[in-house]
Amino acid sequence: MTAQPVRNARWQLPFAAVLVVYAAVAGLLFSMLPIKDGARDWFAPLIPGGWMAWSFPSAMFFLTIFALLSMMAVWEYASPGGNPRVGILRFETTRGDRLFVSLLGSAFIHLAWLGFVGGQNLWWALALSLVYAVGVFRYV
């Protein structure tokens, strides 16, 4: 007789809260975008004269990392433990390990894309990073 993992049935509310906070902060950041010559300036500092030049893409990057970590916390709340497993790399990994490997690999994919292709069509690098992350969570 094997022990069944404990599952919390009330994970939907914290998950929805993470998504609502993400959408609210993203909307707030969008509303802070300066308008120059009748168009939104996506790369201008969100806080003119601030101590750090937070642009919309950099703020969204860190907001997304925060949301991913929060969703992993909700996943751990819904299904504690996560049972470490041995994948194709032949060592034990947990869900958090796989998230870290996914984020690190995605950073390298984007850097390689910028180095070889340039700054145009970064959406393809994002798509490639998502495929990579799914592969990591499935097979590593």
C-alpha positions in Angstrom: 0.0 0.0 0.0 1.5 3.3 -1.1 0.7 6.7 0.4 -1.3 8.9 -1.8 -0.1 12.5 -2.1 -2.1 15.1 -0.2 -4.0 17.4 -2.5 -5.6 20.7 -1.5 -8.8 21.3 -3.4 -8.8 25.0 -2.7 -6.0 26.1 -5.1 -8.2 27.9 -7.6 -8.6 31.0 -5.4 -4.9 31.6 -4.8 -4.2 30.9 -8.5 -6.9 33.4 -9.6 -5.4 35.9 -7.1 -2.0 35.6 -8.7 -3.5 36.1 -12.2 -5.6 39.1 -11.1 -2.6 40.8 -9.4 -0.4 40.1 -12.5 -3.1 41.6 -14.8 -3.6 44.6 -12.5 0.1 45.4 -12.2 0.6 44.9 -16.0 -2.3 47.3 -16.6 -0.9 49.8 -14.2 2.5 49.6 -16.0 0.8 50.0 -19.4 -1.1 53.1 -18.1 2.3 54.6 -17.0 3.7 54.4 -20.5 4.6 57.8 -21.8 3.1 59.0 -25.0 5.4 60.7 -27.5 4.2 62.1 -30.8 0.8 60.5 -30.3 2.2 57.0 -29.8 3.2 55.0 -26.7 7.0 55.0 -26.2 7.5 51.3 -25.1 11.2 51.8 -24.1 11.0 55.2 -22.3 11.5 55.2 -18.6 8.3 54.7 -16.7 9.3 57.1 -14.0 11.1 60.1 -15.6 14.0 61.2 -13.5 13.8 58.1 -11.3 16.9 56.5 -9.8 16.5 53.5 -12.2 15.3 53.6 -15.8 12.5 51.1 -15.6 11.2 50.5 -19.1 8.0 48.6 -19.8 9.8 45.5 -21.1 12.1 45.3 -18.1 9.3 45.8 -15.6 7.2 43.1 -17.4 10.1 40.7 -17.3 10.5 40.9 -13.5 6.7 40.9 -13.0 6.5 37.7 -15.1 9.3 36.1 -13.0 7.4 37.0 -9.9 4.2 35.6 -11.3 5.9 32.3 -12.2 7.3 31.9 -8.7 3.9 32.7 -7.2 2.2 30.2 -9.4 4.8 27.6 -8.4 4.0 28.4 -4.8 0.3 27.8 -5.6 1.1 24.5 -7.3 3.1 23.4 -4.2 0.0 24.5 -2.1 -2.3 22.4 -4.3 -0.1 19.4 -4.5 2.7 19.4 -1.8 5.9 17.6 -2.4 6.2 17.4 -6.1 8.0 14.1 -5.8 11.6 14.6 -7.2 12.2 12.5 -10.3 15.1 11.4 -12.4 14.9 12.6 -16.0 17.1 12.5 -19.1 19.9 14.4 -17.3 20.1 11.4 -14.8 19.8 13.4 -11.6 16.9 14.2 -9.3 15.0 17.4 -10.0 12.0 19.0 -8.3 9.5 21.3 -9.9 11.5 24.3 -8.6 14.6 22.9 -10.2 12.9 22.5 -13.5 11.6 26.1 -13.4 15.1 27.4 -12.7 16.5 25.3 -15.6 13.7 26.6 -17.8 14.4 30.2 -16.9 18.1 29.9 -17.3 17.8 28.1 -20.6 15.3 30.7 -21.8 17.8 33.5 -21.0 20.5 31.8 -23.0 18.0 31.2 -25.9 17.2 34.9 -26.0 20.9 35.9 -25.7 21.8 33.6 -28.6 18.9 34.9 -30.6 20.1 38.5 -30.0 23.6 37.5 -30.9 22.8 35.6 -34.1 19.6 37.2 -35.4 19.5 40.6 -33.8 16.7 42.4 -32.0 14.0 41.8 -34.6 11.4 39.0 -34.2 12.1 38.3 -30.6 8.7 36.6 -30.5 10.3 33.6 -32.2 12.8 33.4 -29.3 9.9 33.5 -26.9 8.1 30.7 -28.7 11.3 28.6 -28.7 11.8 29.3 -25.0 8.2 28.1 -24.3 8.8 24.9 -26.2 12.1 24.5 -24.3 10.3 25.0 -20.9 7.6 22.5 -21.8 10.4 20.0 -22.7 12.2 20.6 -19.5 9.1 20.1 -17.3 8.2 17.0 -19.3 11.6 15.2 -19.7 14.1 16.6 -17.1 
